Every structure is written in C-alpha cells, then in structure tokens.
Amino acid sequence: MSSSGGVKLADLCADCCAADPSWASLSLGVLLCSRCALIHFSLGRHISQIVCLNEKLPTRQRELLDVLSTRNINSVWEHYLLDSNFTGGCRKPPPNDQSLHPTRSAFIKSKYVLMNFMERLSHDTNELQVNIRLMTNLRTNDVDESLKLILQGADVRFVHPETGQTQLHAAVLASQPLQVELLLIHGADPRVEDGSGHSALDVARAACRPDLISQMMTALNQLSDSLQSFVTSIGGQMLANSPPPLQLDDEVRTELCKDLYDEVERREIQSQMNCDEVPFLPVNPAFASIRNQSRQKLARLNRQELAALIVLCVGQERLSAHNSCSGSVGGGVRLPDDDDEPLYDSVCGDDDITIVTEEVEETMAASAAETPTEWLTASPPSPAPTLQSVPPPVAEAPSFFPNLIVKTDEITKRTHALLVAAKTQNDASYLSICKQIRCSVLEMSYLLPHSYPEPACHSALQNIIRAADDLVNNCECLLNGDKAENAQKIIKLVFTVAHGVKTFVISFPHLRNTQPPV
C-alpha cells in the first residue's frame, strides 16, 4: 500500500525496488517482484522459499512477512550497501530493467548466496554465544533480530546444554507465535523433547495455546498434505496397475518423500509463474551428487507417473507423522510412568485441608502477611551455640534459584486462587486455574538444569509435575456431580501440589534444614 507521503519500503521489491511485489521469500523475509522471484526460484528452496502473495497463505506466515517488510528486514541483507563508503559488490538492478541476466541474477546471488552485503558476526563470537543470543531473543517479539541471528549462523535446532530446551521451546513458552512460525520455516522440529521429556507441542498443550499447536501441526503435516493433494488432483485411475511398494528403510524413504515434495512445489510455482525457466530442481550443495541427480530426474516424470511414485512413499510417511504427533488441543503432558515410585510424599487428611484453607483465607486477607519468597529465602535458624560444635558450612544458592522462587510464588498464588474457588464452590473456574497451575509447573521445570547434581531436587520436581498433571486430569472428570464433594476433591489435589512445591524448594542444599511456616 502507498501512503500519502510516497511509497513505503514494504511496497517495493527488496532486490530491484519495483512497485507492488506479488511474491515473497518466507525464509529470507523479503518481498519480491515476479522477475526477482524467478531468480530466487532458480536458486532452490534451500536458499529461498518463495510464495505467491496472490495465493492464500497461512495467517501467521502473512503476518510474519508484514512485520519483517514493515521493519525493513532488507536493511539487514543490504547493510553495507547503505554505507556510502562501501564500493564493493554488484550493481543493484533498476526497477525498469526487464532482463534477468546478468545484473539481476548476479546481484541476487551475491546478496543471498554469498551474503556479501550482510553484517558479519565479530570474530570473537562463538557458536554457543549466538545460539544463546537467539534463544534469549525468541522470548521477545523482535522477529527481525531473530531472523538476523539465524542468517548469521544461529541454529534453530540448538539444544541448551543444561536444560535440554530447544529454540522452539523458548518461543512457545514465551507465547510468541511469529517467532514460532519463523523457527518452523527454518526447519525447527516440534517433536524434539527437552531434558524433562516434553516437546514443544507438549508445552503448547499444557499452556492451552491451540493457535501454537495448530501452527506446529500444520508444519509437521505440510509435506504429507501437499503430496496427498497432488495425488488427489490426478485422480485414482493410475493406481489400478501400480507397482508393489518400495522396499526402503525409513531414512531413505523420508529423503525421497522430501524430494518428491520439492518437485511438486517446483511444478506448482512454475505453473503460477507461467514459465519454464527452472526445468528441474536446482542443485543443493548439501546433498550428495547421486541424490541431486535423482532429484533432477523427477522432472522427467509426467503427472501420472509422479503421482504413482508418491503413492508408493507417502502412505507410510504420513502414518508415522500422525502417530508421532497426534493429540487433542487440550491434552495433558505425557510423562514416563513409574509404578515403583510413589507419586506424592504424603496424602492429606481433613485436618490438613482445614489448615490449608485457613491459611489461604489469612493470606488473601492480610496485605502485610509474609510472602512465599520471604520464607523461602530466609536464612535457616541458627542452633544454640555449644562449646564443642563447629558451625556447618553454609551452601550457596545456585544462580538459577531466584528465578525458581519467582515461579514458586506464581504457583502458590494460583493454588491459593484454586482453593478459594473450591471454598466458594465456584466450579466454573476449576479447569482454567488447574491448567494455569500445570503450565507454571512446566515452566518451572525448565529452570532446573538437567545437569544439576542434586537427585533430591529432580525427584521432588518430578513429583510436582505428576501432581499438577493429575490435578488437571482429575479436574476434567469433576465437571459434573455434587459441588461440595467436587470441592473437597479439588482441595485434596491442590494440597498435594502445594506440599510438593514446598518440599521441592527445601530440597536444595542451602535450604535443606529450613522448615516452611505452617
């Protein structure tokens, strides 16, 4: 769109400044005219994943392109071209240049393949630093900075060495849908589990974010859905005399399905562009020469032959994808079962319930009451001095402990809210609060490094996770029935969570002898 003050950068082709671009590169974040898009097409999707803006795009993809173009992501690609002292590089093609070669193609290859105009990382920046920087930035809405870091070498499949958390976990936990979309476009896998055994899909389910779940499921099913759509468009006539299924191992079958997807996409884009400039799949240097040759030979197949080959491969691939990723939007987090280990440290009785309920009322009523943080961080009481006793060494709190305290405060407040709801028999709010508690517990689990050498802490944390999951699962079964009876069941369940949180906190060495107030 043009503004009254002139044409905005978002209305121009990123490579030649032609008006009203009708194409875009999802992976590079830029808008393109049809001529520049054709050059991008010839580079291959491993360099540039182009889409037609006149076609229907997923909502998040269009939002992402809008944000990146509005924030002028092209200034990242042309960083040095904006410097008046820069003299190197190719000449940028003018908007009225109708030719594809040599100026346009040379400039685009220099810009995106060789990255000659983009700012480089300093020599003292290592791989771990740039990956951690991306993980930190994914918790914000600054998607242009995230794309810049990815282009500078940050790995979207990076796994944090302590927590086992992936980049996608960080974006999902921070509820950043555009960051999630950016990572998915660049190949992040929602099925990868963290150190606690939870995938990004599990985290989204626990947080009750159907939009994030839909994004990740769409990405996971994109390959099989596209191939199935192509076969459906051909019809079933060619299946009558189809050859027997290919006997391939899973890795080879997966690679072949990806190659078939690329070929289907090539034909679709070629049809949209109404051109034959890219007669076969471009060479991908990351692949072996024999695979590149096989990929290019797919262009020799007519539509019926290509569809027949897809039928031999996509069935098993689609089945395995759905089996590994199935689940409802509101499903609980799957955790490993251990029948030998007790789920909880203790089971509360009626007296305990009364004590907890009274504590809630006092906490909610007294504004000056001691907060959970105060008693959790207080120093242990000093024993009476004796002539022969030597004070034991005081363990220091780990660096991540203050962040844990913030989360325990959050969990405590939500358990208080649930107890108040149970006290007033406000069953309409049970499920939402239970899911909030489970989400907070899951977020807290990411704060305890997998390598932290205290088995008691890890065991206590697993008990909290089980208790929170049990709270949600049981709450879903209590939607009907006697309100008073349901309230008592909720109180017993939430007591287990609250007790588990206190046990978890005092399991740390520097608080092991501290008894929380009753």
N, C-alpha and C positions, 0 to 999 in steps of 0.2 A: 504494500500500500504506500502511496505517496502522501507526504504531509504537505501543508501549505507552504512550508519553508523550503521545499525541494524534495529530492528523492533520498530516502533513508538507505543506509548501508544494507539493511535487511531486505531491500527490494532489488538488490543488484547481485549479479553473478560474482562469486568470490574470486574468480580467476580472470575474467575479462571485463567486469563491470557492466555487462549487458543488462538491460532493464527486464523486469518481470521474469525471473528464473522459474522454470517449471520442473526442475529436477533438484535433488539434494543428495548429499553423501551422508548417510547415517553415521558411519564410523568416523568420518572426518569432521562432521558438524557444520558443513558449508552448503550454501545454496548454489545451484549451477544452471546455466543456460543449456539448451539442448546440444550445442556444439561442444562445449566443455564437458558435458556429461558423457558424450560419446568417447572422449579421450579417457575419462575415468573408467568407463565401461571396458575399454581395451586393456586397462592396467590389471584387471581382475579384482574379485571381491576381497582378496586378501589384502589389497591396498585400499580399495574404496568400495563400500557397499551402497550403491546408488538406488534411489527410489524415485518414482514419478509422483510429483506433488498433486497431479490431477487425479491420481488414484486414491482410493480410501486407505488411509494409514491408521494404525492403532493410535488411540488418543495420546498416550504418553510419548510416542515417537514424534508426533507432530508438535506437542508441547515442548519437547526437548529441542527440536530444530528451531522453534520460535525463540526460545530463550537463548540458544547459542548464537543465532544470527543477530538478535537484538543486542546482545552484549558484544558483538563484533569479534567472534572467535577467530575471524580471518586475520586479526592483528597478531595472533599467536603464530599462524603459519607464515605471515609476511613481516615478522618482527624486524629483520634487518632491512627490508625494503623501505620501512618507514624512516630509517635513518638516512638523512641527506648525505652523509659521508660514505655510505655504502656504494661501492662501484662494481662489485662482482655480480655474477649470476646472469640469468637470461632476461631478455626483454619481455615485459608483460604484454600480452596481446591486446590490441584496442577492441572496443565493443563492436565496431563495424567490420572487423576482419572476418570474412566468411570462410576462410580456409582453415583446415585442421592442422596442416603441417606447413613449415616446420616450427613456426614461432609458438603456436598454441601448445602443441604436444611437448615441445622441449621445455617450455615454462612449467607446465603441469607436472612433468616428470621430475624436474629439478625441485619443485616446491614440495611434492608429496612423497616421492620415492626416495630422493636423495636428501630431502629436508634441508636444503641449502639456506633457506631464509629464516629458519626457526631458531630461537634462542636455545643454546645447549646448557646442560647442567654443568656446574663447576666441577673441576677435576677431582676435588676432594669429597664429592658426594658419592657415597656407595649405594649399592643396590638396596640394602636393607633400609637405609635412610629414606630413599624416595618411595619405597613401598609403605613405610610407616607414615610418611607425609600424606600419601594418598588415603590411607585408612583414616587418618585424622580429618582430612578434608571431606570425606564422604559423609561425615556426620553433620555437615552444613548443606546449604542449598547452592553452593558455589560450583555448579556443574562445569563451567568453563575452565576453572582451575583444575578440576579432576581430569577433564579431557587433556589438558596441557600436560599433566603429570603422566598420564597414560602414554601420550605421544613421546614423552621424554624417557620412557622406559619402565615406568611403574607396571608391575604385573597384576592384572585383575584376578589372577588365581593365587595370589600370595596368601600364605597361611602364617598367622602370627606365631612365632616360635614358642611363646609361653602359653597363650590362651587357646591356640588351635583355631582361632577365629579367622574367617576369610574376609575379603573386602566386601563381599555381598552381605555377610552377617552384619558388618558395621553399618552399611546403608539401610538395611531392613530394621535394625534396632533403633536407628535414628529416625525412622519413618520418612525417608527421603525417596519418593517414587521416581523422580527424574534421575537421581544417582543410580538407583536400581536399574532403570532402563539403560543407562549408559554402560553399566557393567555387563548387562546381558548382551548388548550389541557387540561388545568386545570379547565375548566368549566366557563370561563367568558362569559357573555351574551351580544352580540352586540346590543340587543334591549332595554336595560335599558337606560332610559333618565336621563340627568343631571338636575340641578336646573333650567336650561333655557328651558327644554323640548326637548333637542336634544340628540339622541342616538349616539353611536359610528359610526353607519352606516351613520347617517346624516352628521357627521363631515367628514367622508371619502369622501362622495359625494361632500360636499362643497369644499374640498381640491382637488377635481379631482384626486383621487387615486383609479383607477379601480383595481389595484392589491390588495389593502387592502379590498376593497368591495368584491372582489372575495373570499378572504380568509374567511371573516366573513360569506358570504352567503354559502360557502361550509360547514363551521362548522354548521350553522343553519340547513342545509338540509341533513347533514350526516346521521341522524337516518332514516328519511323517504326514502332517496335514497337507503340506504342499505337494508331496508326491502322490498322496491319495487323490487330491483334487485333480492332478494331471491325468491320472488313470481314469477317473470318473468322467472327465471331459472327452475321453476317447470312446468310451463305451465298452461293453463286455464281449464283443464279437471275437477279438483276437485271443481271448482266454480259452477258447474251446480246445485248441491244439497246443497249448502252452507246454514247454519242455518241463521235465522234472525239476524240483527245487535245487538250487545251487548248494553244493556241499562246501560251505566255507566256515572258518572259525569266526568267532564274534568280532574280533578286531578287523579282519579283512571285510566282513560283511558291513560293519559300521563305516569303514572308509568308502566302500562302494556306494553306500546309501548317501553319504555326503557328496560324493562326486556326481551322483545322479541328481541330487538337489541342485547343485551348481549348474548342471546342464539345463535342467528345467527352468531355472531362473534366467540363464543366458537367453534361452529361446523366448521367454516371456518379455524380457527387456528389449530384445531385438524386435519383437513384434510391436511393442509400444513405441519404439523409436522409428519403426518402419525403415530399417536399414539392414545392410549385410556387412557392415564394417568389421564385425567380430565373428567370423565364421565358425570358430571353435573356442574352447575355454583357454584363456591365457595361461602361460606357464607360471607356476608357483615355485619359486626357488627353494622353498622349504620341503618340497616333495622330491622323491627320487625320480630319475628320468623316466623309468618304466611306468610310474604312476601318471606322470604328466602326459606321456604318450597315450596311455589308456584313456585318460580323461578327454583328450582331444579327439580320439576315435569315436567317442559317443556322438559327436556331431554327424557321423555318417549314418546313424540310425534314423529311420523315419519315425513318425509319431507312434505308430502301432508297435514297432519294434522296441522303441524306448519304453513304452508303457508295459510291454511284456516283460522286459528286464526288471522294471520297477516292481512288478507283481512278485517276482521271484525273491526280492530282497526286503521289501518294505513290511511284509506281514510280521516277521519275527522282530524286526526293529521297532515297529510300532507297539507290539505287545510288551516288549521289555521296557519301553519307555513308560507305558501306562502303569505297568505293575510296580515300577520303582518310584513312581511319582503320584500314585493315586491317593486320594484323601479328600474329605469334605472341608469346606471353608472353616468350620468351627471345630475341627478335630483337635484332639489333645496331642501333646508331645509324646512321642513314643520313647520309652525308656527301657533299658535292659532289665529283664526280670531276674530276681534273685530270691528264691524261696527260702534260702537258708539264713538270710539276713533280716532281722526284724525291721519293719517299716518305720517304727517310731520308738522313741526311748521309753515312753510311758503312755498309759491310757488314762484320760481324765475321768474323774467321777463328778457327782453332783456338787460336792463341796468346792472342787476346783472351778467348776463352771460359775458358781456364785461369786467366788473370789475374782475371777477374770471379769465378769460382768460389772461388779462393783468398781473394779479398777478402771474400766472403760468410762463409767459414769464420772468418776473422780477426775480422770484425765481430761475429759471433754469439758467439765465444769470449771476446773481450776486453771486459770490462764497462766499462773505463775508456777505451775507444777513442774517438777523435774522432767526434762525431756529424755527420750531414749538415748540420745547422743551423750548426755551428761553422765549417765550411769555407766554407759559402755566404755567411755574414755577416761573415767575416773581412775585414779591410782588405787591399787589394792590396799586394803587396810594393813597398817604396819603391825606386826606382832609385838607383844610386850617384850622389851629387851631382857636378855639374860646374860650372865657373865660369860657363859661358855658358847653362846650362839654367835654364829657369823652370818650376817645378812646374805641371803642368796643373791646371785647376780640377777639383775633385772633385764629381762628380754626386751628388745626394742620392737616397736610396732613395725610391721612391713610397710613399704612405701605405698602399697595399694590399699592399706587398711582404711584410711579416711574415706575413700570412695565407697568401700563396703559399708561403712557406717551410714553414709547418705542413703544407700539402698535399704538398709535395715530400718532406718527411720521411715522410709516410704512404705515398706511392707507393714510396719507396725501401725501406721496411720490407717492403712487400708483394712487391716484386720480389726482395728477399733471401729471403723465405719461399718464393717460387716456385722460385728457384734451388736452395735446399736440398731442396725436394721433387723437383726434377729430378735432383739429385745422388744422392738415395736411390731414384730411380725410383718415387716414390710418385704414380703417375699418377692415382689416385682423387681427389686434391685439386687437380689441374691446373686444371680448368674453373672451380671456385669461386673460386680465387685469381685467375685471369685476369679474371674478371668483377669482382672486387673492385678490381683494378688499373684496369680501364676505368672503373668508377664513380668512383674517386678522381680520375682524369684529367679526367673530365667535370665533376666538382665544381670542380676547379682552374680549368677554363676559364671558369667564371662569375666568378672573382675578377679576371680581367684585363679592365678596362673596354674596351668596343669602341672608345672614342674615344682610347685611349692611343696617343700619336704615335710609336710605335716599330715599324716594319714587321718588323724582325728578330724581335721578341718574338712577334708574331702568327704569323709564318711558322713559328717554332720550335714554337709551341703546336699549330698545325695538324699538324705532323709527329708530335708526341706522340699526338694524338688518333687519327691514322691508324694509328700503330704499335700503340696499345692495342686498337683495333678489329681490326686484323689479327691481333693476339695471340689474341683470343677466337675469331675465325672459324677460324683455323688449329688452335687447340686442340680445337675441336669436331670437327675431322676427324682428330684423333690419338687418339681414344678406343680404337681398335683398332690392332693392329700390334706391332712389336717395341718393347719398353720402352726399351732402350738407345738405339735410333735416335730414338724419340719424345723422349726426354730431351734429346738433342743439339739437336733442332729447337726445343724449348721454350727452351733456353738461348740459342740464337741470336736468337730472337724477343724474349725478355725483355732481352737485351743492347741491342737497338735502342731499347726503351722507356727503359732506364736511361740510355743515352747521350743520348737526346733530352731527358730531364729536365735533365741537366747542361748541355747546350747551351742549353736554354731559359733557365735561371737566369742563366748568364753572358752572355746576350744583352742584359740590362739595362745601361744606360749606366754605373751605378756599380760594376758587377762585370765589365764587358766585358774588362778586362785580367787578370782573376783566372783562374788555371788550377786546376781542382779536382784534389785529390790522386788519384794512381793507385793 
